[in-house]
Amino acid sequence: MSCAPSAAPAKAPTEQPSPAAATDLSSAEAPAAAAETTPEASPSATASGSGAIELDGEDDLDKDIAELSRATLGADSAKQSEHGSREIVYRVTPQGLVIEVNGIHLKPAAKVARDAKGAYTLELTLTAESFDGRQYWLSQPDEGPFSVAGKIESKGGKPQRFGDERTGTVREEVVTSAEPRRFKQRWPGKGQPQLRSGQALTLEVGLWGVRSDSEQQRAVRRLFEVKLLAANHPEPVITPPTLDWGN
């Protein structure tokens, strides 16, 4: 399959302080139709000093994306990190959503299963890799690196919102440019509701913490969303944060 160039990225401006075995049903890294404009996202240019960069998915799409990211990484990026600001860029590619947080690429994916009692579960995965030569560290509590809140909606019923809580010993996992790291986390977590057939799920996913070697550990509160309708052959859809986040 030939790969078209990735869509123009949406760039987030400065981030202000603000179990048992299951049966695999489906796997998806479904990209969003376009990057949504959120309180953390606004349009950005993708020009480089030497001209346009073609993304050739048939050769090495990951390498092309990294090249594009380096070309569009502002000269003041390190200064922004030092002063507590953060840029988040969303790129929609043939391989799924790629999220750029400063000099690190994050590629989320989700897989659906059902447990022995018929409830739907999700395995969230995140592939992380540095593209700017620096080392990064992700904060990982007992359940995983993601903070996961959201809601479950039933036909004719009131949405049931739920939050998340960081528990257990928190360790830091290093991410470099030498080899991608893969992180996994299962939903629902401890104390979160179960998803039943016919219900609709929205997960609002962030990171408990991420830093470079020169930064303080800080959370990414709005990273991506996962939407799922619990029906036959369900496919989770991963998108940038949408305007109804938290509602």
N, C-alpha and C positions, 0 to 999 in steps of 0.2 A: 504494500500500500504506500503510495507516495504521500509524503508529509508536506502540508502547506506550511508557510511561515507562521510562527506564533503570532497571536493577536497582539496589538499594541498593549503594553502593560499598564496596569493601574498602579500608581505609586502612592503609598501612604505618606502623608506628611509627617512632620515631627510628632512622635507619640508623646502625648502629654500624660503627667501622672494621673492620671484619671482612674476454669471449673471443670465441670464434668465434660466428657467428650461430647461434641456437638456435630450435627450433620451439616456439612457445608452446602449452602444454597446458591450463593452467587458471590462474585467478586467484581468490584468496579473501582476505577479511578476516573469517574466520569467528570470531564471538565465542565466548568460553567460556560454558558453561552457567551458571556462577556464578564469582565471584572466589574463588580458592582461598585458604585460610589458609596462610601461609608464615611463615618466620622474620621476614619483613618486612611481614606483613599481618595486620590485625585489624579487626573490624567498626567502623564509624563511623556517626554520625548525619548526616542531611542536612537538618536544620531550618535555616531562616533567621529573622532577626529579624522579618520581616514575614509569616511563615507559609510554607506549602508552595509550591514552585515546580513548575509543570507543564511537563514536557518535551513540546513539540509538534513532532514530527518533520516534519510537513507544512509548517510555516512555515520555521523555521531551527533545526535541531537543534544545530548548532555554537554558535549564539548562546545557546540555552537551556542547553547544557552549561557554557559559560563563565559564565553568570549563576549557575548552581547552584554552580560552583566558587568564584566570588567570595563567595557567601553562606556557604559552609562553610569558607572559608579563615580559620584562626584569627588572632586579633589578634596572637598572639605568633609568627606565621610568620617574620617578618623576624628576630626574636631567635633563633629556632631555627636559621636559616641561619647567622647570625653565630657561633653556638656549635658549628657543625659537625654539626648534626642535619639530618635530611631526612625529609619525609613523602612516601609514594608511595600514591596512590589509584587503584584500578582501577574503571572504569565500563563496564558491558556495555550497549551501545546497539544499535539496529537497524542502524547503519552499521559496527559492529564495536567492537573494544576501544579505549577511550580511557584513556590513562595520564596521571595528573597527578603531576608531580614539582615540588613547591613551586608556583610560579606559571606553569608551562609545561605545555601539553597536547601529548602525543605519541600519534600514531595509526599503529600498525604495520600493514603489509600484506605479503603474499608471493605470488609468481607462480612457477609451475613450468615448466620447459622441459627438453628433452633435447639433449645435444650430439651431434656427428657420430658419436661412438663409442657412443651409446646410454645414457650415464650421465645421471642426473637432476641438474639444477641448480635453484637457487632465486635469485630476485631479491628481496631484502628492501628494502622502502621504509619510510621514516618521515616523516610529515608533522608538523612542529613549529610551534607558535604560542604566544606568550605571552598570558596572559589577565589578568595583574595590572598591566600597564603598564610593567613592567621589561624591560630587554634581557637576553637570555641568550646564552651562547656554548657551542656543542658542539665538542668536540675531534674532529678528523677526520684520522687518519693516511692513508697512501696508499690502503688498500683501502676505507675508509669509517669511519663513526662507531661501528659495532657491534663489540663484542668477542663472538666466537661460538665457544662450545665445544659439546660434546654427545656423542652416541653414535649408532652404526649397529648395528642388530640384525638378524641373519640367523636364519632358522628353524633351531632346533636348535644354533645356534652361540653362542659367547660374545660379549657386546656389545663392540664396538670403540669405546673412548672416544678423543676427540681434544680438543686445546686450541687456543688462539689466541695469537698474538704480535703485538704492535704493532711495525710496521716503517715506515721511511721518515720523511719530514718531517711533523711534526704541525702542522696549522694550526687556527685557530679560526674557526667559521662563526657569524655572528650570527643570532639569532632574535628577532623583535619581534612586537608585536600588530598591526602594519600589514598584514602579508601572510604567510600560511603559507609555511614553507620545506620543501622536499622533498629528502630524502636517499636515495641508493640504494647498495646493496652486494650483490655477488654471492657466493653460496656454491656450491661449496667455495672457500675461500681458499687461499693458497699453503701447500703442505705438508699439506693436509687430505685425508681419504680421499674416494673417489667413491662415490656411491649408485647401486646396481644394482637391476634389477627384482626385486621380491619382498622387498626389505629395508625395514626401518622406520627412520626417522630422527627423532631428537629434537635440536633446537637449543636451547641455553641462551644467550639473548641479553642482553647488557648494553650499556652505553655506556662508551667509553673515558674520557669526561669531560664534565661539564656544570657551568656556573656562571652566576650572575647577576653584575651589575656590582659587587656588594659581596662576592662570595664567592671563595674559592680554588677552582681546578679540581679536581673530585673525580669518581671513577668511580661509575657505577651498576652494581653487579655483578650484580644480579638484576632484569631489566626485564620480559622475557616469554619464553615458550617457543613453539616451532613444532614441530608433530608432522606427519609425512608418511609414508604407506605408498606405496612405489614400485610402483604397479600401473597398470592402465588408468584414465585420467581421474583422476589423483590430485588431491586437494584438501588443501592445507596448512591446519592448524587452529592458530590463535593463541590462547594462553591466558595468564593470569597465571602466575607461577612456581608449580610444584607441589611436593609434598612429596618427590618422588624426584629433585629437582634435584641433580646431581652424582653420582648413583648409576648 
